[in-house]
Amino acid sequence: MKSYLITFRSITYGQRAEQTLRALGKKSRLRRTPRWMEDRGCGYALEVTTGEVSELLAVLRQQQIPWRKVWLARPGGEMEELSNVLP
């Protein structure tokens, strides 16, 4: 399993995403997006652990919950922005 951060522009979208994934039995944690990660100032991120993040993103898209970026947590704490996860 891999750990990801899915970023959102508002807490409302982050909360909707968290509730949607919870209904599917997926655990997640909503938190503030680290400032270095967000190019437009404030934002929120949903931390999820899953084998396949593109499936979760497809569910969010189906539920019309817009997200901004997806980051993969690498060993050692480094974060890698993913561009190939668009469903």
ChimeraX commands (.cxc) that place a marker at each C-alpha (Angstrom):
marker #1 position 0.00,0.00,0.00 radius 0.5
marker #1 position 1.14,3.50,-0.81 radius 0.5
marker #1 position 0.39,6.77,0.94 radius 0.5
marker #1 position -0.94,9.71,-1.09 radius 0.5
marker #1 position -2.04,13.29,-0.55 radius 0.5
marker #1 position -4.90,14.52,-2.72 radius 0.5
marker #1 position -5.13,18.31,-2.59 radius 0.5
marker #1 position -8.28,20.44,-2.72 radius 0.5
marker #1 position -8.81,24.19,-2.94 radius 0.5
marker #1 position -11.27,24.31,-0.06 radius 0.5
marker #1 position -12.12,22.49,3.12 radius 0.5
marker #1 position -15.62,21.84,1.74 radius 0.5
marker #1 position -14.30,19.75,-1.15 radius 0.5
marker #1 position -11.89,17.98,1.17 radius 0.5
marker #1 position -14.70,17.12,3.59 radius 0.5
marker #1 position -16.95,15.89,0.78 radius 0.5
marker #1 position -14.11,13.70,-0.51 radius 0.5
marker #1 position -13.44,12.32,2.96 radius 0.5
marker #1 position -17.13,11.46,3.45 radius 0.5
marker #1 position -17.36,9.86,0.00 radius 0.5
marker #1 position -14.32,7.67,0.58 radius 0.5
marker #1 position -15.49,6.76,4.09 radius 0.5
marker #1 position -18.77,5.51,2.58 radius 0.5
marker #1 position -16.63,3.17,0.44 radius 0.5
marker #1 position -14.81,1.89,3.51 radius 0.5
marker #1 position -11.60,3.85,2.76 radius 0.5
marker #1 position -9.83,5.52,5.65 radius 0.5
marker #1 position -8.50,9.01,5.12 radius 0.5
marker #1 position -7.41,12.05,7.10 radius 0.5
marker #1 position -8.12,15.65,6.13 radius 0.5
marker #1 position -5.36,18.13,6.90 radius 0.5
marker #1 position -3.97,21.50,5.83 radius 0.5
marker #1 position -1.84,21.33,2.72 radius 0.5
marker #1 position 1.82,22.12,3.44 radius 0.5
marker #1 position 2.58,25.62,2.10 radius 0.5
marker #1 position 5.48,24.46,-0.08 radius 0.5
marker #1 position 3.11,22.07,-1.84 radius 0.5
marker #1 position 0.35,24.52,-2.69 radius 0.5
marker #1 position 1.00,27.13,-5.37 radius 0.5
marker #1 position -2.14,29.19,-4.68 radius 0.5
marker #1 position -1.84,29.66,-0.93 radius 0.5
marker #1 position -4.19,27.87,1.42 radius 0.5
marker #1 position -5.70,24.52,0.70 radius 0.5
marker #1 position -6.51,21.16,2.16 radius 0.5
marker #1 position -5.25,17.66,1.52 radius 0.5
marker #1 position -6.71,14.25,2.07 radius 0.5
marker #1 position -4.18,11.66,3.18 radius 0.5
marker #1 position -5.08,8.18,1.94 radius 0.5
marker #1 position -3.37,4.81,1.87 radius 0.5
marker #1 position -4.36,2.63,-1.04 radius 0.5
marker #1 position -3.00,0.29,-3.65 radius 0.5
marker #1 position -4.48,2.24,-6.57 radius 0.5
marker #1 position -5.18,5.97,-6.21 radius 0.5
marker #1 position -6.63,6.35,-9.71 radius 0.5
marker #1 position -9.70,4.35,-8.64 radius 0.5
marker #1 position -10.33,6.78,-5.79 radius 0.5
marker #1 position -9.89,9.75,-8.11 radius 0.5
marker #1 position -12.41,8.26,-10.51 radius 0.5
marker #1 position -14.94,8.05,-7.66 radius 0.5
marker #1 position -14.30,11.69,-6.76 radius 0.5
marker #1 position -14.77,12.72,-10.36 radius 0.5
marker #1 position -18.01,10.72,-10.58 radius 0.5
marker #1 position -19.26,12.51,-7.43 radius 0.5
marker #1 position -18.20,15.88,-8.96 radius 0.5
marker #1 position -15.65,16.61,-6.25 radius 0.5
marker #1 position -12.81,18.58,-7.87 radius 0.5
marker #1 position -9.27,17.95,-6.68 radius 0.5
marker #1 position -6.07,19.76,-7.62 radius 0.5
marker #1 position -3.01,17.54,-7.39 radius 0.5
marker #1 position -1.93,14.12,-6.19 radius 0.5
marker #1 position 1.31,13.52,-4.31 radius 0.5
marker #1 position 2.97,10.19,-3.51 radius 0.5
marker #1 position 4.87,9.83,-0.23 radius 0.5
marker #1 position 8.30,8.34,-0.90 radius 0.5
marker #1 position 10.49,6.56,1.65 radius 0.5
marker #1 position 12.36,9.12,3.70 radius 0.5
marker #1 position 9.47,11.58,3.69 radius 0.5
marker #1 position 9.93,13.04,0.22 radius 0.5
marker #1 position 6.79,13.84,-1.78 radius 0.5
marker #1 position 6.49,13.31,-5.54 radius 0.5
marker #1 position 3.81,15.06,-7.58 radius 0.5
marker #1 position 2.07,12.58,-9.85 radius 0.5
marker #1 position 0.83,13.61,-13.26 radius 0.5
marker #1 position -0.18,10.22,-14.65 radius 0.5
marker #1 position -3.08,9.47,-12.29 radius 0.5
marker #1 position -5.86,11.23,-14.15 radius 0.5
marker #1 position -8.77,8.83,-14.58 radius 0.5
marker link #1:1,2 radius 0.2
marker link #1:2,3 radius 0.2
marker link #1:3,4 radius 0.2
marker link #1:4,5 radius 0.2
marker link #1:5,6 radius 0.2
marker link #1:6,7 radius 0.2
marker link #1:7,8 radius 0.2
marker link #1:8,9 radius 0.2
marker link #1:9,10 radius 0.2
marker link #1:10,11 radius 0.2
marker link #1:11,12 radius 0.2
marker link #1:12,13 radius 0.2
marker link #1:13,14 radius 0.2
marker link #1:14,15 radius 0.2
marker link #1:15,16 radius 0.2
marker link #1:16,17 radius 0.2
marker link #1:17,18 radius 0.2
marker link #1:18,19 radius 0.2
marker link #1:19,20 radius 0.2
marker link #1:20,21 radius 0.2
marker link #1:21,22 radius 0.2
marker link #1:22,23 radius 0.2
marker link #1:23,24 radius 0.2
marker link #1:24,25 radius 0.2
marker link #1:25,26 radius 0.2
marker link #1:26,27 radius 0.2
marker link #1:27,28 radius 0.2
marker link #1:28,29 radius 0.2
marker link #1:29,30 radius 0.2
marker link #1:30,31 radius 0.2
marker link #1:31,32 radius 0.2
marker link #1:32,33 radius 0.2
marker link #1:33,34 radius 0.2
marker link #1:34,35 radius 0.2
marker link #1:35,36 radius 0.2
marker link #1:36,37 radius 0.2
marker link #1:37,38 radius 0.2
marker link #1:38,39 radius 0.2
marker link #1:39,40 radius 0.2
marker link #1:40,41 radius 0.2
marker link #1:41,42 radius 0.2
marker link #1:42,43 radius 0.2
marker link #1:43,44 radius 0.2
marker link #1:44,45 radius 0.2
marker link #1:45,46 radius 0.2
marker link #1:46,47 radius 0.2
marker link #1:47,48 radius 0.2
marker link #1:48,49 radius 0.2
marker link #1:49,50 radius 0.2
marker link #1:50,51 radius 0.2
marker link #1:51,52 radius 0.2
marker link #1:52,53 radius 0.2
marker link #1:53,54 radius 0.2
marker link #1:54,55 radius 0.2
marker link #1:55,56 radius 0.2
marker link #1:56,57 radius 0.2
marker link #1:57,58 radius 0.2
marker link #1:58,59 radius 0.2
marker link #1:59,60 radius 0.2
marker link #1:60,61 radius 0.2
marker link #1:61,62 radius 0.2
marker link #1:62,63 radius 0.2
marker link #1:63,64 radius 0.2
marker link #1:64,65 radius 0.2
marker link #1:65,66 radius 0.2
marker link #1:66,67 radius 0.2
marker link #1:67,68 radius 0.2
marker link #1:68,69 radius 0.2
marker link #1:69,70 radius 0.2
marker link #1:70,71 radius 0.2
marker link #1:71,72 radius 0.2
marker link #1:72,73 radius 0.2
marker link #1:73,74 radius 0.2
marker link #1:74,75 radius 0.2
marker link #1:75,76 radius 0.2
marker link #1:76,77 radius 0.2
marker link #1:77,78 radius 0.2
marker link #1:78,79 radius 0.2
marker link #1:79,80 radius 0.2
marker link #1:80,81 radius 0.2
marker link #1:81,82 radius 0.2
marker link #1:82,83 radius 0.2
marker link #1:83,84 radius 0.2
marker link #1:84,85 radius 0.2
marker link #1:85,86 radius 0.2
marker link #1:86,87 radius 0.2
view
